[in-house]
Amino acid sequence: MNVFENAMKQLDNVARIINVDLSILKQPERICEVYFPVEMDNKEIKYYKGYRVRYNTARGPAKGGIRFHPNVNREEVMALAFWMTLKNAVVNIPYGGGKGGIVVNPKVLSETELERLSRNYIRAIHDVIGARIDIPAPDVYTNPKIMAWMLDEYETIKGRHEKALITGKPISLGGSLGRIYSTSLGAVIITEQYLKKHNISNPRIAIQGFGNAGLNYAKFMYEKGYSIVGISDSSTNLYNPNGINIEKAIAYKIKNKHLKGFDGAKEVESIFTLNTDIIVPAALENQITKENVDDINAHVVVEIANGPTTPEADNVLREKGIDVIPDILTNAGGVTVSYLEWVQNLQGYYWKEEEINSRLKEIMINAFNEVIKTSEEINSTLREGAFVLGIKRILEAETYRGRVRNGPYS
Ligand code: GLU
């Protein structure tokens, strides 16, 4: 399944709702595709394919993470860059959207190979990124340590300090307090707003994916007293109707690098068939599809992953009356704290963790309320509401730049 086609189906649907020409958003502004060598520990040289896509920059420099995954491809990076453009507009931070990736399975590389891969990718793309051009960050299978190598390589090439080049860095290199868990904290804030609005108490929660985003979401929700009945990672799906002890599950995952074998829950076929109120896809795209959507019986799907629900599955969920809180709202806490990191880097003055988290909370709650308001106005799903809100902001900027005619703001 081509995720970019799915993303464009979402766009076409919105073009129909607001009856505006959205040609400017049908393709990325720029695609950088690279092929570069990396020396392995045994001195052999291997070659890797990488991408950096700048989708739209009407509202500010491009912004979005870098993914290391064997399934990375041009269309996927384009789709992810498109969603970043919308996400940044939905939370109203002054960025366009971008994304990058390398086709690689990082789990089979040694630490030194991973470092050379990261550095050589930056050598290959350094002239298309920059603190006021396109600002990368972590995504699937990339982390603060990798951001540090990338920053160091860039600063070495340019011969100057440039901390605002990249976000999600270690604190000692200008990273922001709170960034490591901000995607999850943002999703917790959004979940609680939704539960409050719908008067739902004591929901049972199932989470697909136990990487940085899924794990920290589980941790926060567990600490707040919610019952997490299902968790999964690429090794297994686990269920315990009485609630899983998340502290123990996290300790197990950190020790063993996978969840398989954790004895605090029983193994099940799928996380989506469980009897729960909230389903949280927090892994990769194309997870809820027309093949498995009939199994879902929750009250709401909270999308922490980017693009986990296909447009066909989205329609079925709508017919079944199951709400979907869309990725471009739910997971925007990550890029929001990235924005706060960038601001701190540019001003050279750093804030306390409480200050960052209270700014995050304010931005997420505003975005939640604006998405609700928009979807009520146009009588639509939350995804359509979020798309319309984001697209209107992008089109307004494009219109003032003179790159769109006959838009809603001409
Ligand atoms: N990769 C994250 C996302 O998909 C964060 C991007 C960023 O911080 O720039 O939203």
Boltz pocket constraint, residues with backbone or C-beta under 6 A from the ligand:
constraints:
  - pocket:
      binder: B
      contacts: [[A, 63], [A, 64], [A, 65], [A, 66], [A, 135], [A, 136], [A, 137], [A, 138], [A, 139], [A, 140], [A, 167], [A, 168], [A, 306], [A, 331], [A, 332], [A, 334], [A, 335], [A, 336], [A, 338]]
      max_distance: 6.0
